[in-house]
Amino acid sequence: MDDERAGWLQGTGWLLVGLVLAALSVAGVFAPLGRLLDGFLPVGWARIFAATGWLALGAALYFRSHWVATLTALDRDGPPGFSAARRLDDIASEIERSAHVIGDNLVELESGSAQRELYLDGAQAHAKKLQQTSARVRGVSRELTSPRSVD
């Protein structure tokens, strides 16, 4: 079976199990279990009731497995835009740290510190860091606003 024909079967295992068990139940394979319902329902209705139960069980397991897969994917990847928001938060933290370091360095420069060159170099390095982080913010912005290619 090639990928195109197998694609419609993908993820339908529990539904198929429920359908097979329902068909077997209607065919009378589970007749000994159906005898439990003899006091409540006629034989034909008991088979239909059992088949409906098997089908409902298969459908419940099918939807539960897909729900678990969806929750796992959301937990791993987050909702859409979550990774971009996380990257933007990281970038904002870097900007705050660099601004704080620049402020501290400027205070030291104003106080006439003996290590003036060291503080000046640190302030210049963090000013360059602010330029790099602004470029990263613009990159994330382009990523969020550009049309995505559909595979």
Secondary structure, 3 states (H helix, E strand, C coil): CCHHHHCCCCCCHHHHHHHHHHHHHHHCCCHHHHHHHCCCCCHHHHHHHHHHHHHHHHHHHHHHHHHHHHHHHHHHHCCCCHHHHHHHHHHHHHHHHHHHHHHHHHHHHHCCCCCHHHHHHHHHHHHHHHHHHHHHHHHHHHHHHCCCCCC
